[in-house]
Amino acid sequence: MLPFKYNVIFLSLAGAGGENGAQSSEHMVAIFIAEILLMLLVGRLLGELMQRIGQPAVMGQLIGGILIGPSVLGTLWPSAHHLIFPDNAPGQKMMVDAISNLGILMLLLLTGMETDLALVRRMRRTAFFSSFSGVVFPFACGFILGEYLPDWMLPKEGARLVTALFIATALSISSVKIVAMVIMEVDFMRRNIGQIILASAILDDTLGWIIIAIIGGIASRGTINVAGLSFIVGGTILFLLLSFTYGRRLVAHIIRWTNDNLSIEMPVITAILILMCLMALLTNYIGVHTALGAFVIGILIGQSPILTKHIEEQLRGLIIALFAPVFFAVAGLSVDLTILKNIFLIKLALGFIAIASFGKLAGCYVGGLLGRLSSREATALAIGMNARGSTEVIVATIGLTMGVLSRELFTLIVFMAVVTTMVTPPLLRWALTRIPPTGEEKERLAREAAEAKDFVPKIERILITVDGSPDGDLASVLAGLFAGTRQIMTTVLDVSQRERLHPSVTRERSEDIVKTSARFAVRSSQSGKDDIHTSVMPAVLPNRLSAEEISAAILHEAKKGYDMLFLGVEHALVGRAGRPADFNLSVEKVVRSFRGAIAIVVAKGNHQAELLTRSMNILIPTTGTDYSRRAAEIAISIAKACHASVTALHVSPPPTETELLRWPRETINMGRALVKDIQALGHREGVYIRPLVKVRRAPEAAILRQIERGRHNLVVLGAKVRPGEKLFFGHRMAVLLERTPCSLIVVNS
């Protein structure tokens, strides 16, 4: 098992008595700080240097540990090395080891968060064959090598089987981070071969950690006990099944609850670290290595729909800036290159490199061919999977800690990891540049490049704020359709105006609103599963809410991190005699304060909201502005969910006298180009868009006539707030809001 040694710090401090004890404790703390300072400084500087020459930064941190360790500093300046890293102070070493051991868990947590299971599922056939062959071949080679090692290289007598199994696993594992770094650098992340290599590395990594965990359980018992091994294997399988079924939802719920209900600074980071420790303790109880628990919880956290990039970057910053340099420096300190004075160990080091490379290259090449890759693609796959990098160092460190690797074997494995990692980037760049994209791949890349500019794919969480009015009913339905087709995490907030209602009745009405949104979300979901998270927020009061209380409740909930707000409340538009309709005070305050996109739903006509979805006929008036295009994206997503008819209309006013040279061809061509862009949006989503381009002196009147002629029952408009004391979207929007006979969605972004 991976020992947790934090108690050593307190035992060391408690064991010192009186004034001498206090001075000793202060001295230990000072040395500890000096060690961390040296590791961070040397590791980060060498990491920067390695990154500038096209190598992974972790290799610089590892080499930095070797330089300040016994191999270099200990040989060239022994007194300085002994001063900073005293040999006669085991408690001092345990303090640093505690940080390093925690660093292992943190690094595996981050690795799991970066694991894309959807990518593995898409490339499952090729990833399976390449990973299986890429593990079996080097595993067999490594096991044979371990069986023929001389007895004096074993960590202890009778440990040959466990040591051989561990060496076999160490030689068969790959580094996802190194592979991903090179693929991103050469811009192959979205290419087919790039995704196949990454998916294979992810699967390879996952299998490797499961094997490591099981071997760790065997090593902790000293012998292979059939009953004990059955418990370990059975417990591991049960742990994985529960984690990837019920655990996924539970983790998402915990992160969401923490984010929405705790006001302390960075609560989600704390929740993630607590989950990591709990899962590590659980796997420790099962009898496998704590690393598996950290890796699995990382995968589950990475799949959580509320894990924003901001939260992930905060956690990554802590790991990359502190734990990674310290861990790799400690690993480098454990490397003793002076053993290479022995000619036999030099030959063995070269043998490690040759056997590991041959097993991985041959296995992955054969697996790639079995997975129906071409020879060039299989070659690139094999080269990419040969990188060990940080993963190999973590594995070797775990083996050294568990006592299944001797210091000599640890040094040889780390040396092999450094060499294979350093040669992989240039070879992989060469192999990837020899693979041109196919016709189908060209089309997909062009489509993804176009989608990268879209607004809707970037929405991760929406808030539906509604009441019991027709506007609220329609907003519930439309927002549910939108959330379902895009698979977006959704919360429903009920702000109904009620007087003297019993709290149970209030709750029941709120749940009805939630069920409406959830039903349409699940119905429009492509997966057909209830992947949409809905809940009744406790913002409803049993008495009548004022406009200020409604806006305050909405904005309070919105602070929890939403990208978009669907708003459907009664009397959102307030008409005045002789003047265009205005938005009420609560809507105005929300629009001015909420920083994300807002879709304001205004229900008109006598039809019911649910009946509208059966014969929805959407009109998208487009002006060529960015907010008009975003409104079109939302309309297309809703249309996709209920198979609605969609018409894109562009109305241009005729040119002025100074623009007569442009009339009529340029005006028409510009309008056609704008509508064609909307058609391209619809084509990518499988929605047909009927194009209409007109030149009229009164665009508002032309839009109103088209609504009548085309029998449209929903108009989706893009809007932008204009400067002024009142909430004003412009003259055209004011006219359409007042005179449009059908329902509208006003999208302010």
C-alpha positions in Angstrom: 0.0 0.0 0.0 1.0 3.6 -0.5 1.8 4.8 3.1 0.5 8.1 4.4 3.3 9.6 6.5 2.0 12.9 7.7 2.0 11.6 11.2 5.8 11.5 11.1 5.9 15.2 11.2 3.9 15.4 14.4 5.8 12.4 15.9 9.1 14.1 15.2 8.0 17.3 16.8 6.4 15.6 19.8 9.5 13.4 20.4 11.8 16.4 20.9 11.8 17.7 24.4 12.5 21.0 26.0 14.6 23.8 24.4 16.8 21.4 22.4 13.6 19.8 21.0 12.2 23.2 20.0 15.5 24.0 18.2 15.6 20.7 16.5 12.0 21.1 15.3 12.8 24.6 14.0 15.9 23.2 12.2 13.9 20.4 10.6 11.3 22.9 9.4 14.0 25.1 8.0 15.6 22.2 6.1 12.3 21.1 4.9 11.5 24.6 3.4 15.0 24.7 1.9 14.4 21.3 0.2 11.1 22.4 -1.2 12.6 25.7 -2.4 15.4 23.9 -4.2 13.1 21.4 -5.8 10.7 24.0 -7.0 13.4 26.3 -8.3 15.5 23.7 -10.1 12.5 21.7 -11.4 10.6 24.7 -12.8 13.7 26.2 -14.5 14.8 22.9 -16.1 11.1 22.3 -17.0 11.1 25.6 -18.8 14.3 24.7 -20.6 13.0 21.3 -21.7 9.8 22.8 -23.0 11.6 25.3 -25.1 13.5 22.6 -26.9 10.4 20.6 -27.6 10.5 18.2 -24.6 8.0 17.6 -21.8 8.4 19.9 -18.8 8.2 16.9 -16.4 11.4 15.5 -17.9 13.2 18.7 -16.8 11.8 18.3 -13.2 12.9 14.7 -13.1 16.4 15.6 -14.4 16.4 18.5 -11.9 15.9 15.9 -9.1 18.8 13.8 -10.5 21.1 16.9 -10.6 20.5 17.8 -6.9 20.5 14.1 -5.9 23.4 11.7 -5.1 24.2 11.2 -8.8 25.4 14.7 -9.4 25.4 17.1 -6.4 26.2 14.2 -4.0 29.2 13.3 -6.1 30.5 16.8 -6.9 29.7 18.5 -3.6 28.9 15.9 -1.0 28.9 18.3 2.0 26.3 20.6 0.4 24.1 17.6 -0.5 24.3 16.2 3.0 23.5 19.6 4.5 20.2 19.9 2.4 19.4 16.2 2.3 20.8 14.7 5.5 21.2 10.9 5.5 21.0 10.5 9.3 17.6 12.2 9.7 14.8 9.7 8.6 12.1 12.0 9.9 13.4 14.7 7.6 13.1 12.5 4.6 9.6 11.4 5.6 8.4 15.0 5.6 9.3 15.3 2.0 8.0 11.9 1.2 4.6 12.8 2.6 4.3 15.7 0.1 5.6 13.3 -2.7 3.1 10.6 -1.8 0.2 13.1 -1.8 1.6 14.4 -5.1 1.1 10.9 -6.6 -2.5 11.0 -5.8 -2.9 14.6 -7.1 -1.2 13.8 -10.4 -3.4 10.7 -10.9 -6.4 12.8 -10.0 -5.4 15.3 -12.8 -4.7 12.4 -15.2 -8.1 11.0 -14.6 -9.8 14.4 -15.1 -8.1 14.6 -18.5 -9.3 11.1 -19.5 -11.9 11.3 -22.2 -14.0 8.1 -22.1 -16.2 9.3 -24.9 -13.1 9.3 -27.1 -12.3 5.7 -26.1 -15.9 4.7 -27.0 -15.7 6.3 -30.4 -12.4 4.6 -31.2 -13.2 1.4 -29.2 -12.2 -1.2 -31.9 -8.8 0.2 -32.8 -8.1 1.3 -29.2 -8.9 -2.1 -27.9 -6.7 -4.0 -30.3 -3.8 -1.6 -30.0 -4.0 -1.3 -26.2 -4.4 -5.1 -25.8 -1.4 -5.9 -28.0 0.5 -2.9 -26.7 0.2 -4.3 -23.2 0.5 -8.0 -23.8 3.8 -7.9 -25.9 5.9 -5.7 -23.5 4.3 -7.4 -20.5 5.5 -10.7 -21.7 9.0 -9.3 -22.5 9.2 -7.6 -19.1 8.1 -10.7 -17.2 10.7 -12.9 -18.9 13.3 -10.2 -18.1 12.3 -10.2 -14.5 12.5 -14.0 -14.3 16.2 -13.9 -15.5 17.4 -11.1 -13.3 20.3 -12.0 -10.9 19.2 -12.6 -7.3 21.3 -9.7 -5.9 19.1 -7.2 -7.9 15.9 -8.3 -6.2 14.7 -6.1 -3.3 14.3 -9.2 -1.0 14.5 -12.9 -1.1 11.4 -14.7 -2.5 10.1 -11.5 -4.2 11.0 -12.6 -7.8 7.4 -13.2 -9.0 6.0 -9.9 -7.7 9.1 -8.0 -9.0 8.8 -9.6 -12.4 5.1 -8.8 -12.6 5.9 -5.2 -11.6 8.7 -4.8 -14.2 6.4 -6.3 -16.8 3.7 -3.8 -16.0 6.2 -0.9 -15.9 7.4 -1.8 -19.4 3.9 -2.1 -20.8 2.4 1.3 -19.7 2.3 4.5 -21.7 2.1 8.2 -20.8 -1.1 9.9 -22.0 0.3 13.4 -21.2 3.3 13.0 -23.4 1.2 11.6 -26.3 -1.3 14.4 -25.9 1.4 17.1 -25.8 2.9 16.0 -29.1 -0.4 15.5 -30.8 -1.6 19.0 -29.8 1.7 20.5 -30.9 1.4 19.2 -34.4 -2.3 20.1 -34.5 -3.4 16.4 -34.8 -5.8 16.4 -31.8 -8.9 16.3 -34.1 -7.4 14.1 -36.7 -8.5 10.4 -36.8 -5.0 9.1 -36.2 -4.5 11.6 -33.3 -7.7 10.5 -31.6 -6.9 6.8 -32.1 -3.4 7.3 -30.5 -4.9 9.2 -27.6 -7.8 6.8 -27.0 -5.3 3.8 -27.1 -3.0 5.6 -24.6 -6.0 6.3 -22.3 -7.1 2.7 -22.4 -3.5 1.5 -22.0 -3.1 3.8 -19.0 -6.3 2.6 -17.3 -5.5 -1.1 -17.8 -2.0 -0.4 -16.4 -3.2 1.2 -13.2 -5.7 -1.6 -12.6 -2.8 -4.1 -12.9 -0.6 -2.0 -10.7 -3.3 -1.9 -8.1 -3.8 -5.7 -8.1 0.0 -6.3 -8.0 0.2 -3.9 -5.1 -2.4 -5.9 -3.2 -0.4 -9.1 -3.9 2.8 -7.5 -2.7 1.2 -6.3 0.5 0.4 -9.9 1.5 3.8 -11.2 0.6 2.5 -14.3 -1.1 -0.2 -15.1 -3.7 -3.2 -16.3 -1.7 -6.1 -17.5 -3.8 -8.7 -16.3 -1.4 -7.0 -13.0 -0.9 -6.4 -12.5 -4.6 -10.1 -13.3 -5.3 -11.2 -10.7 -2.8 -8.8 -8.1 -4.5 -9.9 -8.9 -8.0 -13.6 -9.2 -7.1 -13.5 -6.0 -5.0 -11.7 -4.1 -7.8 -14.3 -5.2 -10.4 -17.2 -4.3 -8.1 -15.5 -0.9 -7.3 -15.2 -0.1 -10.9 -18.7 -1.1 -11.8 -20.2 1.0 -9.0 -17.9 3.9 -9.7 -18.9 4.2 -13.4 -22.7 3.7 -12.8 -24.0 5.1 -9.5 -20.7 6.9 -8.7 -20.8 9.1 -11.8 -24.2 10.6 -10.7 -23.2 10.8 -7.1 -20.0 12.7 -7.8 -21.8 15.1 -10.1 -24.5 15.7 -7.4 -21.9 16.3 -4.7 -20.0 18.8 -6.9 -23.2 20.6 -7.9 -24.5 20.8 -4.3 -21.2 22.1 -3.1 -21.0 24.8 -5.8 -24.6 25.9 -5.3 -24.9 25.9 -1.5 -21.6 26.7 0.0 -20.4 30.3 0.1 -16.9 29.6 1.4 -14.0 30.4 -1.1 -13.2 27.6 -3.5 -15.6 25.0 -2.0 -15.5 22.7 -5.1 -11.7 22.3 -4.9 -12.1 21.1 -1.3 -14.9 18.7 -2.3 -12.7 17.3 -5.0 -9.8 16.7 -2.6 -12.1 15.1 0.0 -13.5 12.8 -2.7 -10.0 11.9 -3.8 -8.9 10.9 -0.3 -12.1 8.9 0.3 -11.7 6.9 -2.9 -8.0 6.3 -2.1 -9.0 5.0 1.4 -11.7 2.8 -0.2 -9.3 1.2 -2.6 -6.8 0.7 0.2 -9.5 -1.1 2.1 -10.2 -3.4 -0.9 -6.5 -4.3 -0.9 -5.4 -2.5 -4.1 -3.2 0.6 -4.4 -4.6 4.0 -3.5 -3.5 5.2 -6.9 -6.5 3.5 -8.5 -8.9 5.4 -6.3 -7.4 8.7 -7.2 -7.4 7.9 -10.9 -11.0 6.7 -11.0 -12.3 9.7 -9.0 -10.4 11.9 -11.5 -12.3 10.3 -14.4 -15.7 10.8 -12.6 -14.9 14.4 -11.7 -13.9 15.1 -15.3 -17.3 13.8 -16.5 -19.2 16.1 -14.1 -21.2 18.6 -16.1 -20.6 21.4 -13.6 -16.8 21.2 -13.6 -16.0 24.4 -15.4 -12.7 25.3 -16.9 -12.1 27.8 -14.2 -12.4 25.2 -11.4 -10.2 22.8 -13.3 -7.5 25.4 -13.9 -7.5 26.3 -10.2 -6.8 22.6 -9.3 -4.3 22.2 -12.1 -2.4 25.3 -10.9 -2.0 23.8 -7.4 -0.8 20.4 -8.8 1.5 21.8 -11.6 3.1 24.5 -9.5 3.7 22.5 -6.3 3.0 18.8 -6.2 4.4 17.9 -9.6 7.9 19.5 -9.2 8.2 18.1 -5.7 7.2 14.6 -6.7 9.4 14.4 -9.8 12.3 15.9 -7.9 11.9 13.3 -5.1 11.8 10.6 -7.8 15.1 12.1 -9.3 16.7 12.1 -5.8 16.0 8.4 -5.6 17.9 7.8 -8.9 21.6 6.9 -8.4 23.3 6.9 -11.7 26.6 6.0 -10.1 25.5 2.4 -10.4 26.2 2.7 -14.1 29.9 2.4 -13.3 29.1 -1.3 -13.4 29.4 -2.5 -17.0 26.7 -5.2 -16.4 24.2 -2.6 -15.3 25.0 -0.4 -18.4 24.2 -3.4 -20.6 21.1 -4.1 -18.5 20.0 -0.5 -18.9 20.3 -0.7 -22.7 18.5 -4.0 -22.5 15.6 -2.4 -20.6 15.3 0.3 -23.3 15.5 -2.2 -26.2 13.0 -4.7 -24.6 10.5 -2.0 -23.6 10.7 -0.4 -27.0 10.5 -3.6 -29.0 7.6 -4.9 -27.0 5.6 -1.7 -27.3 6.4 -0.9 -30.9 5.7 -4.5 -32.1 2.6 -4.9 -30.0 1.0 -1.6 -31.0 1.9 -2.0 -34.7 0.3 -5.4 -34.8 -2.7 -4.1 -32.8 -3.0 -1.1 -35.2 -3.1 -3.4 -38.2 -5.7 -5.6 -36.5 -7.7 -2.4 -35.8 -7.7 -1.7 -39.6 -5.1 1.0 -39.7 -2.8 1.6 -42.6 0.9 0.8 -42.2 1.8 4.5 -41.7 -1.0 5.0 -39.2 0.1 1.8 -37.3 3.7 3.1 -37.2 2.6 6.5 -35.8 0.5 4.7 -33.2 3.4 2.4 -32.1 5.8 5.4 -31.8 3.3 7.4 -29.8 2.6 4.6 -27.4 6.3 4.1 -26.7 6.5 7.3 -24.6 6.5 6.5 -20.8 7.2 9.9 -19.3 5.7 10.9 -15.9 3.5 7.7 -15.8 6.5 5.5 -15.8 8.2 7.5 -13.0 5.0 7.3 -10.9 4.8 3.5 -11.4 8.5 3.1 -10.5 8.1 5.3 -7.4 5.2 3.2 -6.2 7.2 0.0 -6.8 10.1 1.4 -4.8 7.8 2.5 -2.0 6.1 -0.9 -1.8 9.4 -2.7 -1.7 9.0 -4.7 -4.9 11.8 -2.8 -6.7 15.4 -2.4 -5.5 17.2 0.9 -5.9 19.1 -0.4 -8.9 15.9 -1.6 -10.7 14.2 1.8 -9.9 17.1 3.7 -11.5 17.1 1.5 -14.6 13.3 1.9 -15.1 13.5 5.7 -14.7 16.5 5.8 -17.0 14.5 3.8 -19.6 11.5 6.2 -19.1 13.7 9.3 -19.7 15.2 7.9 -22.9 12.0 6.6 -24.5 10.2 9.8 -23.7 13.0 12.1 -25.1 13.1 10.3 -28.5 9.3 10.0 -28.9 8.4 13.7 -29.7 10.6 14.1 -32.8 9.8 10.6 -34.1 6.0 11.1 -33.6 6.1 14.4 -35.3 7.8 12.8 -38.3 5.3 9.9 -38.4 2.2 12.1 -38.1 3.3 14.5 -40.9 3.4 11.5 -43.3 -0.4 10.8 -42.9 -2.6 13.0 -45.1 -6.3 13.5 -44.2 -8.9 11.5 -46.1 -11.9 12.9 -47.9 -14.3 12.1 -45.0 -11.8 13.5 -42.5 -11.4 16.7 -44.4 -15.2 17.3 -44.3 -15.3 16.6 -40.6 -12.4 18.9 -39.8 -14.0 21.7 -41.9 -17.3 21.1 -40.0 -15.6 21.2 -36.6 -13.7 24.4 -37.6 -17.0 26.0 -38.4 -18.6 24.8 -35.2 -15.7 26.2 -33.1 -17.1 29.7 -33.9 -20.6 28.8 -32.7 -22.2 30.0 -29.5 -24.4 27.2 -28.3 -21.8 24.4 -28.0 -20.0 26.5 -25.4 -23.1 26.5 -23.1 -22.5 24.1 -20.2 -25.3 25.0 -17.8 -28.7 26.8 -18.1 -31.2 28.2 -15.6 -34.9 28.1 -16.4 -36.7 30.8 -14.5 -40.5 30.5 -14.8 -43.8 31.0 -13.1 -47.3 29.5 -13.6 -48.2 31.9 -16.4 -48.5 31.1 -20.1 -45.1 32.7 -20.6 -43.7 30.4 -17.9 -45.3 27.3 -19.4 -44.0 28.1 -22.9 -40.5 28.9 -21.5 -40.5 25.5 -19.6 -41.3 23.6 -22.8 -38.9 25.5 -25.1 -36.0 25.4 -22.6 -36.6 21.7 -22.1 -36.3 21.1 -25.8 -33.2 23.2 -26.0 -31.5 21.5 -23.0 -32.4 18.0 -24.2 -31.1 18.3 -27.7 -27.8 19.9 -26.5 -27.5 17.6 -23.4 -27.0 20.6 -21.1 -27.2 20.6 -17.3 -30.3 22.5 -16.3 -31.9 23.9 -13.2 -35.5 25.1 -12.9 -36.2 28.1 -10.6 -39.9 28.8 -9.8 -40.8 32.4 -9.0 -44.6 32.1 -9.2 -46.7 34.9 -7.8 -48.9 33.2 -5.1 -50.9 34.4 -2.2 -51.9 32.4 0.9 -51.0 29.0 -0.5 -50.0 26.1 1.7 -46.2 25.3 1.2 -47.1 21.8 0.0 -49.2 23.2 -2.8 -46.5 25.6 -3.7 -44.0 22.7 -3.8 -46.4 20.6 -6.0 -46.8 23.4 -8.5 -43.1 23.9 -8.7 -42.5 20.2 -9.3 -45.1 20.3 -12.1 -43.0 23.0 -13.8 -39.8 21.0 -13.3 -41.5 17.8 -14.7 -42.6 19.7 -17.8 -39.0 20.9 -18.6 -37.6 17.5 -17.7 -40.1 15.6 -19.9 -39.3 17.6 -23.0 -35.6 17.6 -22.2 -35.6 13.8 -22.1 -37.8 13.4 -25.1 -35.5 15.6 -27.2 -32.3 14.0 -25.9 -30.5 12.1 -28.6 -29.4 9.4 -26.1 -33.0 8.9 -24.9 -31.7 8.8 -21.3 -32.4 11.2 -18.4 -29.1 13.0 -18.5 -30.7 16.3 -17.8 -30.3 17.4 -14.1 -33.4 19.3 -12.9 -34.3 20.4 -9.4 -36.7 22.8 -7.6 -34.7 25.6 -6.1 -35.9 26.9 -2.6 -36.6 30.4 -3.9 -40.4 30.3 -3.8 -42.1 32.1 -0.9 -45.7 31.4 0.1 -46.7 35.0 -0.1 -46.7 37.4 -3.1 -43.2 38.4 -4.4 -42.4 41.9 -5.4 -40.6 42.8 -8.6 -37.4 43.4 -6.7 -37.7 40.1 -4.8 -38.2 38.2 -8.1 -35.1 39.8 -9.7 -33.1 39.3 -6.4 -34.0 35.6 -6.3 -33.1 35.1 -10.0 -29.7 36.9 -9.7 -28.9 35.0 -6.4 -29.3 31.7 -8.2 -27.5 33.0 -11.3 -24.4 33.6 -9.2 -23.9 29.8 -9.0 -22.5 29.6 -12.5 -24.9 29.6 -15.4 -24.0 30.3 -19.1 -27.6 31.0 -20.2 -31.0 32.0 -18.7 -34.4 31.1 -20.0 -36.9 33.6 -18.6 -40.6 33.2 -18.7 -42.6 35.3 -16.3 -46.1 36.9 -16.4 -46.4 40.4 -17.6 -42.7 40.5 -18.8 -44.0 43.2 -21.3 -45.9 46.1 -19.8 -48.0 48.1 -22.4 -48.7 51.8 -22.0 -51.2 53.8 -23.9 -49.7 55.4 -27.0 -46.3 53.9 -26.4 -44.4 50.7 -27.3 -44.4 47.9 -24.7 -41.6 47.9 -22.1 -40.2 45.1 -20.1 -41.1 45.2 -16.4 -38.7 46.1 -13.7 -37.8 42.6 -12.6 -36.9 41.6 -16.2 -35.0 44.8 -16.8 -32.8 44.3 -13.7 -32.0 40.7 -14.6 -31.1 41.6 -18.2 -28.8 44.4 -17.1 -27.1 42.3 -14.3 -26.8 38.8 -15.8 -23.6 38.4 -17.8 -24.6 35.3 -19.9 -27.1 34.9 -22.6 -30.8 35.5 -21.8 -33.7 34.1 -23.7 -36.9 36.0 -22.8 -40.0 34.1 -23.8 -43.2 36.0 -24.5 -46.3 33.8 -25.1 -49.0 35.2 -27.4 -52.0 33.6 -29.0 -54.5 31.1 -27.7 -52.6 27.9 -28.2 -51.2 25.8 -25.4 -47.4 25.5 -25.0 -47.3 21.7 -25.5 -49.5 21.8 -28.6 -47.2 24.3 -30.1 -44.3 21.8 -30.3 -46.4 19.5 -32.5 -46.7 22.0 -35.3 -44.0 24.5 -34.6 -43.2 26.9 -37.5 -40.2 29.1 -36.6 -39.2 32.4 -38.2 -35.7 33.7 -37.7 -35.3 37.3 -38.8 -31.5 37.7 -39.3 -29.6 40.9 -39.6 -26.0 39.7 -39.8 -25.0 40.7 -36.3 -23.4 38.3 -33.9 -26.4 38.4 -31.5 -28.8 37.7 -34.4 -26.7 34.6 -35.3 -26.7 33.4 -31.7 -30.5 33.6 -31.7 -30.5 31.5 -34.9 -28.4 28.8 -33.2 -30.9 28.6 -30.3 -33.9 28.5 -32.7 -32.2 25.7 -34.7 -31.5 23.6 -31.5 -35.2 23.9 -30.5 -36.3 23.0 -34.1 -34.0 20.0 -34.1 -35.7 18.7 -30.9 -39.3 18.8 -32.2 -38.7 18.6 -36.0 -40.1 22.1 -36.6 -40.2 24.0 -39.8 -37.7 26.9 -39.9 -37.5 30.0 -42.2 -34.6 32.4 -42.2 -35.6 35.9 -43.3 -33.3 38.8 -44.1 -34.9 42.2 -44.9 -32.7 45.0 -46.2 -33.8 48.6 -46.7 -33.2 50.0 -50.2 -30.0 52.0 -50.6 -29.9 55.7 -50.1 -29.1 58.1 -53.0 -25.4 57.9 -52.2 -25.5 54.1 -52.5 -27.3 53.8 -55.8 -24.2 52.2 -57.4 -24.7 49.2 -55.2 -28.4 48.6 -56.1 -29.7 46.0 -56.5 -27.2 43.2 -56.9 -24.9 43.8 -53.9 -27.8 44.3 -51.4 -29.4 41.0 -52.6 -26.1 39.1 -52.6 -25.3 40.3 -49.0 -28.7 39.1 -47.8 -28.2 35.8 -49.5 -24.8 35.3 -47.9 -26.3 36.0 -44.4 -29.1 33.6 -44.9 -26.7 31.0 -46.4 -24.7 31.1 -43.2 -27.9 30.3 -41.2 -28.6 27.5 -43.6 -25.1 26.1 -43.0 -25.9 26.2 -39.2 -29.0 24.2 -39.8 -27.3 21.7 -42.2 -24.8 20.8 -39.5 -27.6 20.1 -37.1 -29.8 18.3 -39.6 -32.4 21.0 -39.8 -33.6 22.3 -43.2 -33.8 26.2 -43.3 -36.0 27.8 -45.9 -34.3 31.0 -47.2 -36.0 34.3 -47.8 -34.3 37.6 -48.8 -36.3 40.8 -49.3 -35.6 44.5 -49.9 -38.2 46.7 -48.3 -38.3 50.2 -46.9 -40.0 49.1 -43.8 -38.3 45.8 -42.5 -40.6 45.6 -39.5 -43.7 45.5 -41.8 -42.1 42.9 -44.0 -41.4 40.7 -41.0 -45.0 41.0 -39.8 -46.3 40.2 -43.3 -44.1 37.1 -43.5 -45.4 35.9 -40.1 -49.0 36.1 -41.4 -48.3 34.6 -44.8 -46.0 31.8 -43.5 -48.3 31.1 -40.6 -45.4 31.2 -38.2 -46.2 30.5 -34.5 -42.8 31.3 -33.0 -40.3 34.1 -33.8 -36.8 34.0 -32.5 -35.0 37.4 -32.4 -31.5 38.4 -31.5 -31.2 41.6 -29.4 -28.7 43.9 -27.9 -29.3 46.4 -25.1 -29.0 50.0 -26.2 -27.7 52.7 -23.9 -30.4 54.6 -22.0 -32.3 54.7 -18.7 -34.9 52.2 -19.8 -34.2 48.7 -21.1 -34.3 49.3 -24.9 -33.4 46.9 -27.7 -33.9 49.3 -30.6 -36.8 50.5 -32.6 -37.3 47.4 -34.7 -37.4 45.1 -31.7 -39.9 47.5 -29.9 -42.2 47.4 -32.9 -42.0 43.6 -33.3 -42.5 43.0 -29.5 -45.7 45.0 -29.6 -47.2 44.0 -32.9 -46.1 40.4 -33.5 -49.2 38.2 -33.2 -47.4 35.0 -32.3 -45.0 33.9 -29.5 -41.5 35.2 -29.4 -38.1 34.4 -27.9 -35.9 37.5 -27.5 -32.2 36.4 -27.2 -30.0 39.0 -25.5 -26.3 37.9 -25.6 
